[in-house]
Amino acid sequence: MNYNDSYIDLLIQRCLNRTATAEERKVLLHVLKYTDNEHIEAKIVAAFQQEQIRLEPSDSVWIAIARQIAQETPITPIRRNSVVLQFVMYAAAVLVFLMIPLYFFRDALPPAITELNLVREVNEILKDNTPEATSEEFAEEIQLLLSQDRSVNLLGQDSALLANAEKSIHITRSDNQISYTLEDSTSQLMAGTTVYHTIKVPYGKRFSVRLIDGTTVLLNSGTSLRYPINTPHEDMDLYLSGEAYFDVAKSQNRKFNVHVLGNRLKKEHIVQVLGTQFNIKAFGNDKQSVTTLYEGSIQVSGLVDIPVRLEPSKQITVDQHYAISVADLQQSSAWRNNVFYFKNTPVDEACLELERWYGIKVTYNRSKENKRLLAQISRNKSLKEVLDMLAQTYDVKYEFRGKEVILTD
C-alpha cells in the first residue's frame, strides 16, 4: 500500500507528540517494516536524526516488543535485520519505533516530558537488556576453538598447551602465527570425520595460521576462519567471515575450497583453488564481498550455473549479483602493508576500517552527502592522529564518547 508524503509526515509528528492512535501506530510500523521507498527512508532519518543518541536493544527486547504488538494487532514479527531497523540506531527513530512498546510499559506518559527525557526513559527501561559494549569483535583475546568444545586464548599463558592439544598433530605458536604439523612421519592421523579448528581475531589485531598442508593464511582484524586440521592430502573446506590473504600450497588431485558466507545483501559462494595467492574481503557488515587474485587461477561457484573463472590481477565483487573488474592490488594489499588506503572511499566505509583496526566503535553522522576520502595513512599512527588528519583535510569533526568516536560534518 502506498502513502503520500503528507500522511507520513502526519504519522511521524503524531508519534513524536504521543497523540497517535493505535491504528496510526500500526500503519507507521507497517511503513517502517516494508517500505522500499528510499525517499521515505530518508525522510524518517532526516526527521529524527537530530537527537543522535545510539541505542541498540538486545534481541530479547525486540522479541518482547513484537509479542506486545501482536497482542494488540495481528502483525508478523519484526524482522531484526531489516533495513529500517538500522535507523533505530538513532534516538529519535527509537522514539518513533518504541512509542508502541512504551504504551505497554506504562499506562500513560506525563504530557510535559520532552523527547530527550523520553530517550533517557527508554534507556532506563532497556538498561538490563542492552548488550555489553564488548563483543567477540571487540574482545581482547585471539580465541582458538579446538575439538571437543575446548578453547585457548592465543595471547595468554594457556597457549603453551597447544603442542599436545590434538592427537598426532603438533601445534606451535611463534609471534603472531600458529602452525600445524604431523608429530612425525610415522604418525597416524585421527581417523573418521574431519576435525575442525576455528580462530577468531578481534578488532585491533591480526594473526596468521599455517595449515596442515602448508597453506598460510593471514587474518585481518575482525575475522573468523574455520579450517580442517587432519586432511593434509585431501579436499579442504574452509569457512571465512572477515578478510584474509591466502597463499595456498600447491597440491595435485585435491581441492581447496573457501566458503564465503552470505546474508540478505550478498550471495554465499565458494572460492576454489589448486595453488595460488588471493585475498578475500567478506565482513558480515559489508554490502559486498571482494575476492582479488594475485597469482595462479581460481574459480567461484554458487553464483551461477557454472563456475566463474578469475585471472590474475582481476577481482570479483559479489552482492546479489557479481562483477569482474581489474583489481587495484595496492588497495587490496594495503592492510597487509600496514596502511589505510582510501581511494574515493565513503567516510562511513572508512569508519569501518578504523573500527576494525583500533577496536573502538566509530560512527559517522553525516548531515548531507557522504563525503569520500582520498588518502594513504600508516596504521602505526594513533587513532587520534588519523582523526586529526581527516578533520584538517575534509572538515570532519570528531569527539570521543566513552568507547565510541562520533564523526560529524
C-alpha positions as CSV (number, residue, x, y, z in Angstrom):
1,M,0.0,0.0,0.0
2,N,1.3,3.5,-0.9
3,Y,1.0,6.5,1.4
4,N,1.7,10.1,0.3
5,D,4.3,12.3,2.0
6,S,1.9,14.5,3.9
7,Y,0.3,11.4,5.5
8,I,3.7,10.0,6.5
9,D,4.6,13.4,7.9
10,L,1.4,13.4,10.0
11,L,2.0,10.0,11.4
12,I,5.6,10.9,12.3
13,Q,4.5,14.1,14.1
14,R,1.7,12.4,16.0
15,C,4.0,9.6,17.2
16,L,6.5,12.2,18.4
17,N,3.8,14.1,20.1
18,R,2.4,10.9,21.6
19,T,-1.0,11.6,20.2
20,A,-1.1,8.8,17.6
21,T,-3.9,6.3,17.9
22,A,-3.3,2.5,18.0
23,E,-4.3,2.3,14.3
24,E,-1.9,5.1,13.3
25,R,0.9,3.4,15.2
26,K,0.1,0.2,13.4
27,V,0.2,2.0,10.0
28,L,3.5,3.7,10.7
29,L,5.0,0.4,11.9
30,H,3.9,-1.2,8.7
31,V,5.5,1.5,6.6
32,L,8.8,1.2,8.6
33,K,8.9,-2.5,8.1
34,Y,8.0,-2.9,4.5
35,T,8.8,0.3,2.5
36,D,11.4,0.1,-0.3
37,N,11.0,3.8,-0.9
38,E,14.4,5.4,-0.3
39,H,12.7,8.9,-0.2
40,I,10.5,7.8,2.7
41,E,13.5,6.2,4.5
42,A,15.5,9.4,4.0
43,K,12.5,11.4,5.3
44,I,12.5,9.3,8.5
45,V,16.2,9.7,9.1
46,A,16.1,13.5,8.4
47,A,13.2,13.9,10.8
48,F,14.7,12.0,13.7
49,Q,18.4,12.1,13.3
50,Q,18.9,15.3,15.2
51,E,19.0,13.5,18.6
52,Q,21.9,11.3,17.6
53,I,21.9,9.1,20.6
54,R,22.7,5.4,19.9
55,L,20.5,2.7,21.4
56,E,20.8,-1.0,20.5
57,P,18.3,-3.2,22.4
58,S,19.0,-6.9,22.6
59,D,17.2,-9.5,20.6
60,S,15.2,-10.4,23.6
61,V,13.8,-6.9,23.9
62,W,12.8,-6.9,20.2
63,I,11.0,-10.2,20.7
64,A,9.2,-8.9,23.8
65,I,8.2,-5.8,21.8
66,A,6.9,-7.9,18.9
67,R,4.8,-10.0,21.3
68,Q,3.3,-6.9,22.8
69,I,2.4,-5.5,19.4
70,A,1.0,-8.9,18.3
71,Q,-1.3,-8.9,21.3
72,E,-2.9,-5.6,20.1
73,T,-2.8,-6.1,16.4
74,P,-2.0,-9.2,14.3
75,I,1.2,-8.1,12.7
76,T,4.0,-10.5,11.7
77,P,7.1,-10.4,13.9
78,I,9.6,-7.6,13.5
79,R,12.5,-8.5,11.2
80,R,15.5,-7.8,13.2
81,N,17.8,-7.5,10.2
82,S,15.5,-5.3,8.1
83,V,17.0,-2.1,6.5
84,V,14.6,0.1,8.6
85,L,15.9,-1.2,11.9
86,Q,19.3,0.3,11.0
87,F,17.5,3.7,11.6
88,V,16.7,2.6,15.2
89,M,20.4,3.4,15.9
90,Y,19.2,7.0,16.1
91,A,17.4,8.1,19.2
92,A,14.5,9.7,17.5
93,A,13.9,6.7,15.3
94,V,13.8,4.8,18.6
95,L,11.3,7.4,19.8
96,V,9.0,6.6,16.8
97,F,9.5,2.9,16.9
98,L,9.4,2.4,20.7
99,M,6.3,4.6,21.1
100,I,4.4,1.4,20.6
101,P,6.0,-0.7,23.4
102,L,6.2,2.3,25.7
103,Y,2.4,2.4,25.7
104,F,2.6,-1.1,27.2
105,F,5.4,-0.5,29.6
106,R,3.4,2.4,31.3
107,D,-0.2,3.3,31.3
108,A,0.5,6.9,30.4
109,L,3.4,9.3,29.9
110,P,3.5,12.7,31.6
111,P,2.4,15.2,28.9
112,A,5.2,17.5,29.6
113,I,8.0,15.0,29.0
114,T,10.5,16.1,26.3
115,E,11.8,13.9,23.5
116,L,15.2,13.8,25.2
117,N,13.7,12.7,28.5
118,L,11.8,10.1,26.7
119,V,15.1,8.7,25.2
120,R,16.5,8.6,28.7
121,E,13.4,6.8,29.9
122,V,13.8,4.2,27.1
123,N,17.4,3.7,28.2
124,E,16.3,3.0,31.7
125,I,13.6,0.6,30.5
126,L,16.1,-1.3,28.4
127,K,19.0,-0.9,30.7
128,D,19.2,-4.5,31.9
129,N,18.6,-5.8,28.3
130,T,21.2,-3.8,26.4
131,P,24.2,-5.8,25.2
132,E,27.5,-5.1,26.8
133,A,29.8,-2.8,24.9
134,T,32.3,-5.6,24.4
135,S,31.6,-8.4,21.9
136,E,33.6,-11.0,20.1
137,E,34.8,-8.3,17.6
138,F,35.9,-6.0,20.5
139,A,37.4,-8.8,22.6
140,E,41.0,-8.6,23.9
141,E,42.0,-12.2,23.2
142,I,42.5,-14.1,20.0
143,Q,40.5,-17.2,20.5
144,L,41.2,-20.7,19.1
145,L,38.4,-23.2,19.3
146,L,39.7,-26.7,19.4
147,S,37.8,-30.0,19.0
148,Q,35.6,-31.3,21.9
149,D,34.4,-27.7,22.7
150,R,37.8,-26.6,24.1
151,S,39.2,-23.2,23.6
152,V,42.6,-21.4,24.0
153,N,43.5,-17.8,24.3
154,L,46.4,-17.5,21.9
155,L,47.6,-14.3,23.7
156,G,47.5,-16.0,27.1
157,Q,49.7,-18.4,29.0
158,D,47.4,-21.4,28.2
159,S,48.7,-21.2,24.6
160,A,51.6,-23.3,25.8
161,L,49.2,-26.2,26.0
162,L,48.7,-26.2,22.2
163,A,51.5,-28.7,21.4
164,N,49.6,-31.7,22.7
165,A,46.1,-30.4,22.2
166,E,45.2,-32.8,19.4
167,K,46.3,-36.4,18.8
168,S,49.1,-36.8,16.2
169,I,49.0,-33.1,15.4
170,H,51.7,-30.7,16.7
171,I,50.6,-27.1,17.1
172,T,53.3,-24.4,17.6
173,R,52.9,-20.7,18.3
174,S,55.6,-18.1,17.4
175,D,54.9,-14.4,17.4
176,N,51.6,-13.9,15.6
177,Q,51.3,-17.3,13.9
178,I,50.3,-20.8,14.8
179,S,51.5,-23.8,12.7
180,Y,50.1,-27.3,12.3
181,T,52.4,-30.3,11.5
182,L,52.4,-34.0,12.0
183,E,54.2,-35.1,15.1
184,D,56.5,-37.3,13.0
185,S,56.5,-39.0,9.6
186,T,55.0,-42.2,11.1
187,S,52.2,-40.6,12.9
188,Q,48.7,-41.8,12.2
189,L,46.1,-39.0,11.7
190,M,42.9,-39.1,13.6
191,A,40.6,-41.4,11.8
192,G,36.9,-40.8,11.0
193,T,35.4,-37.4,10.4
194,T,37.3,-34.2,9.6
195,V,38.4,-32.3,12.7
196,Y,38.0,-28.5,12.6
197,H,39.5,-25.6,14.4
198,T,38.2,-22.1,14.4
199,I,40.3,-19.0,15.0
200,K,38.6,-15.6,15.9
201,V,40.7,-12.5,15.6
202,P,39.1,-9.4,17.3
203,Y,39.3,-5.8,16.2
204,G,42.7,-4.2,16.6
205,K,44.7,-7.4,16.0
206,R,45.9,-9.6,13.1
207,F,47.1,-13.2,13.1
208,S,48.5,-15.9,10.8
209,V,47.8,-19.6,10.5
210,R,49.9,-22.2,8.7
211,L,47.6,-25.1,7.9
212,I,48.5,-28.8,7.9
213,D,49.0,-28.8,4.1
214,G,51.5,-25.9,4.2
215,T,49.0,-23.2,3.2
216,T,49.5,-19.8,5.0
217,V,46.5,-17.6,5.8
218,L,46.9,-14.1,7.2
219,L,43.8,-12.9,9.0
220,N,42.8,-9.3,9.3
221,S,41.2,-7.9,12.4
222,G,37.6,-8.8,13.0
223,T,38.0,-12.1,11.1
224,S,36.8,-15.7,11.8
225,L,38.2,-18.7,10.0
226,R,37.1,-22.4,10.4
227,Y,39.5,-24.9,8.9
228,P,40.3,-28.6,8.9
229,I,43.4,-29.8,10.8
230,N,43.7,-33.5,9.8
231,T,43.3,-33.6,6.0
232,P,46.7,-32.5,4.5
233,H,46.3,-34.6,1.3
234,E,42.5,-34.5,0.9
235,D,40.0,-31.9,-0.2
236,M,40.0,-29.0,2.3
237,D,36.9,-26.8,3.1
238,L,37.4,-23.6,5.0
239,Y,34.8,-21.1,6.1
240,L,35.6,-17.4,6.2
241,S,33.9,-14.3,7.7
242,G,36.1,-11.2,7.5
243,E,39.2,-10.7,5.5
244,A,42.1,-13.0,4.8
245,Y,45.0,-13.4,2.4
246,F,45.7,-17.0,1.3
247,D,49.0,-18.4,0.0
248,V,47.7,-21.9,-0.9
249,A,50.2,-24.8,-1.1
250,K,50.2,-26.5,-4.4
251,S,48.9,-30.0,-4.4
252,Q,47.7,-32.3,-7.1
253,N,44.4,-34.2,-7.1
254,R,42.7,-32.3,-4.3
255,K,40.5,-29.3,-3.9
256,F,41.0,-26.3,-1.7
257,N,37.6,-24.5,-1.1
258,V,37.0,-21.3,0.8
259,H,33.3,-20.9,1.7
260,V,32.4,-17.2,1.8
261,L,29.4,-16.6,4.0
262,G,26.5,-14.6,2.7
263,N,23.5,-12.7,4.0
264,R,20.5,-10.9,2.6
265,L,22.7,-8.4,0.8
266,K,25.2,-10.8,-0.8
267,K,25.3,-14.3,-2.0
268,E,27.1,-17.1,-0.4
269,H,29.8,-18.6,-2.7
270,I,32.8,-20.9,-2.8
271,V,36.3,-19.9,-4.0
272,Q,38.0,-23.0,-5.4
273,V,41.8,-23.2,-6.0
274,L,44.6,-25.6,-6.7
275,G,47.5,-23.4,-5.6
276,T,47.6,-19.7,-5.7
277,Q,47.6,-16.3,-3.9
278,F,44.5,-14.3,-3.3
279,N,42.7,-12.1,-0.9
280,I,39.0,-12.3,0.2
281,K,37.3,-9.4,1.9
282,A,33.9,-10.6,3.3
283,F,32.9,-8.9,6.5
284,G,29.4,-9.6,7.7
285,N,28.5,-5.8,7.8
286,D,29.9,-5.1,4.3
287,K,27.4,-4.8,1.5
288,Q,29.7,-6.8,-0.9
289,S,32.4,-9.4,-0.7
290,V,35.5,-8.9,-2.9
291,T,38.0,-11.6,-4.0
292,T,41.2,-10.4,-5.5
293,L,43.6,-12.8,-7.4
294,Y,47.3,-12.2,-7.3
295,E,48.8,-15.4,-8.8
296,G,47.5,-18.6,-10.2
297,S,43.9,-19.4,-11.0
298,I,40.7,-19.6,-9.1
299,Q,37.1,-20.2,-9.8
300,V,34.0,-19.1,-7.9
301,S,31.0,-21.4,-7.7
302,G,27.5,-20.8,-6.3
303,L,26.8,-17.6,-8.2
304,V,25.5,-19.0,-11.5
305,D,25.1,-22.5,-13.0
306,I,28.7,-22.9,-14.0
307,P,31.8,-21.7,-12.0
308,V,33.2,-18.3,-12.8
309,R,36.9,-18.2,-13.5
310,L,39.2,-15.4,-12.4
311,E,42.5,-14.4,-13.9
312,P,45.5,-12.8,-12.0
313,S,45.1,-9.1,-11.3
314,K,41.4,-9.3,-11.5
315,Q,38.8,-9.2,-8.8
316,I,35.2,-10.4,-8.4
317,T,32.7,-8.4,-6.4
318,V,29.6,-10.2,-5.1
319,D,26.3,-8.9,-3.8
320,Q,23.1,-10.3,-5.1
321,H,24.9,-10.4,-8.5
322,Y,28.6,-10.4,-9.4
323,A,31.0,-8.3,-11.4
324,I,34.6,-8.9,-12.6
325,S,37.0,-6.0,-12.9
326,V,40.6,-5.1,-13.0
327,A,41.9,-5.2,-9.4
328,D,43.6,-2.3,-7.5
329,L,46.3,-4.5,-6.0
330,Q,47.6,-1.7,-3.9
331,Q,44.2,-1.2,-2.3
332,S,43.5,-4.9,-1.6
333,S,47.0,-5.5,-0.1
334,A,47.1,-2.2,1.9
335,W,46.0,-3.9,5.2
336,R,48.9,-6.4,4.9
337,N,51.3,-3.5,4.3
338,N,50.0,-1.8,7.5
339,V,48.4,1.1,5.6
340,F,44.9,2.6,5.4
341,Y,44.2,3.0,1.7
342,F,41.3,5.3,1.0
343,K,40.6,5.8,-2.7
344,N,37.3,7.6,-3.3
345,T,36.1,5.8,-0.1
346,P,32.9,6.9,1.5
347,V,33.5,8.1,5.1
348,D,31.1,5.5,6.6
349,E,33.2,2.7,4.9
350,A,36.4,4.3,6.2
351,C,34.9,4.3,9.7
352,L,34.5,0.5,9.5
353,E,38.2,0.2,8.6
354,L,39.1,2.4,11.6
355,E,36.8,0.5,13.9
356,R,38.2,-2.9,13.0
357,W,41.8,-1.7,13.4
358,Y,41.6,0.4,16.6
359,G,39.0,-1.8,18.3
360,I,36.6,1.1,19.1
361,K,33.2,1.9,17.7
362,V,33.4,4.7,15.1
363,T,30.2,6.3,13.8
364,Y,29.7,8.9,11.1
365,N,26.6,11.1,11.4
366,R,26.5,13.0,8.2
367,S,24.3,16.0,7.6
368,K,24.2,15.8,3.8
369,E,26.1,13.7,1.3
370,N,28.5,11.0,2.3
371,K,32.0,12.5,1.9
372,R,34.6,10.5,0.1
373,L,38.3,10.2,1.1
374,L,41.5,10.0,-0.9
375,A,44.4,9.2,1.5
376,Q,47.1,6.7,2.4
377,I,47.8,6.6,6.2
378,S,50.1,4.4,8.2
379,R,48.3,2.1,10.6
380,N,51.1,2.8,13.1
381,K,49.6,6.2,13.8
382,S,47.2,6.6,16.7
383,L,43.5,6.9,16.2
384,K,43.6,10.5,17.3
385,E,46.4,11.3,14.7
386,V,44.3,9.7,12.0
387,L,41.2,11.6,13.0
388,D,43.2,14.9,13.2
389,M,44.3,14.3,9.6
390,L,40.8,13.7,8.4
391,A,39.5,16.7,10.3
392,Q,42.0,19.0,8.8
393,T,41.7,17.7,5.3
394,Y,38.0,17.0,5.0
395,D,36.4,19.4,7.5
396,V,35.2,16.5,9.6
397,K,34.6,17.0,13.4
398,Y,35.0,14.2,15.9
399,E,34.5,13.6,19.6
400,F,35.1,10.6,21.9
401,R,32.2,9.4,23.9
402,G,33.4,6.6,26.1
403,K,34.3,3.7,23.9
404,E,32.9,5.3,20.8
405,V,34.0,8.0,18.4
406,I,31.4,10.2,16.7
407,L,32.3,11.9,13.4
408,T,30.1,14.7,12.0
409,D,30.3,17.1,9.0
